[in-house]
Amino acid sequence: MSSSSLPSGDTDLGALIPDWIDFHEAGEQLGVSPSRVRRLVAEHQLAAAVPSPGAGQRLPAEQLQDGQIVKGLSGLLILLHDIGFDDREALAWLFTADDTLPGRPIDALRENRGSEVKRRAQAML
């Protein structure tokens, strides 16, 4: 992946990611408190961002599946943060189509194709 295809912090996440939930909604889906969801974000188990100016911090709904964090997402987020991504850049990368997958990395994770996604992230090191 070339550096020109790396996400930028000014990506319009509101346009890129269709469905957002707040910390309360995420907590309900996961069966935990909103404060626990905030800790999961701080620990890079989930990613959150402000999707549009004036909106509060939210989480892309597609990070959750069947009442759990999508398998492989937490490890991938930690890897992306180790590379130097912040949450906005990590979300832009996860939700931008990659012709080599094919599709978006988040979709590959949801389809249990996490090893392909992790290889692409590691290639950015």
N, C-alpha and C positions, 0 to 999 in steps of 0.2 A: 504494500500500500504506500503510495507516495505521500509526502507531507502535504501536498495540495488537496488530498482527499481527507485529511484529518479534520474533525469538526472544529468549529470556532465557537467561542463563547457568545457570539452575537447571533447564533442560529435562532430562528423564530420557532421555538418549541411549541407554541400554541398552534401553529399551522402544521407542524410536523407530527405531533402526537394528538390524536383525536379525543381520547377519553382520559380525564383527570379525576382523581378523588382526593378528598382532604384527609387529614390524619385520623379524624374520627371514623370516616368510612373505611379506611384501611384497617383500623383497629377492629371494627366490627367484622370485617371479612376474615381477619386473622385470629379473632378471639382474644385480642389483647387491648390494653388501654392505649389511647392516643399518645400518652407519654412514652410508652414502650415503642410505639412506631417511630417517634422522634429519636429514640436511642438506636433503633435499627438503622435509621438514616445516618446518624452520627457514626455508627460502626461500619458504614458502607455495605450493609446487608440489603438496603433499598436505596434508591436515589430519589431526591425531590428537587424541585425547582419552582420558580415563579414562571408560569406558562405565558403570561401576558402582563404588560404594565398595569399596575394597580391591583392585580390578583394576589392573593396570598400564596404561600408556598404549598404546593400540591405534589402528588405522586401520580405517575402514569398508571392507569388502572391495569394495564397489561403486564405489570410486574407481578401481579397476583393471579393465581390460577387454582381453582378448586379449594379456596380457603387457605392457601399456602403461598409462600414466595416461590416464584418460578424456579424450578430446579436449575442449578448452575449459575443463577443470576448473582448471588452474593459473592462467589469466588471471582466471577468475571468483573464485578464492580471493584473489588479489591485490587485486581490486576490492573484495571484501567486507572485507578487512583495511584497505584505504584508507578505507572508510566508517566503520571503527571496530569491526568485529566481531573477536572472538577466535576461536580454532579451534572451541570449543564452540558459539558462536553461529552460526558459518558452517555447521557440520555440522547444527545444528538447522534452519537455513533450507533447506539443500540437501535434507534428508530429510523435510520437512513438505510435505504435499500443498498445491498451489496450484490452486484451481478455474479460474483464468484460463489455466493452461498447456494443458490440464489435467494433473494428476498432480504428482509430486514433481520439483523442479528436477534432481535427480541423474538421474532417468529420462529427462528431456528431453535432458540432455547425452549420455547413453548412446545415445539415438536420433538423435544428430546434429542436435538442435534447439537448439543452444547460443545462437544469436542471440536467441531468445525469452527465454531465461533471463537473458542479459546485460542485455537491455532492462529486465527487472523489477528486477534488482539496481541498475542505474543510476538507476532511478526512486526509489530510496531515498535518493539523495544529497540 
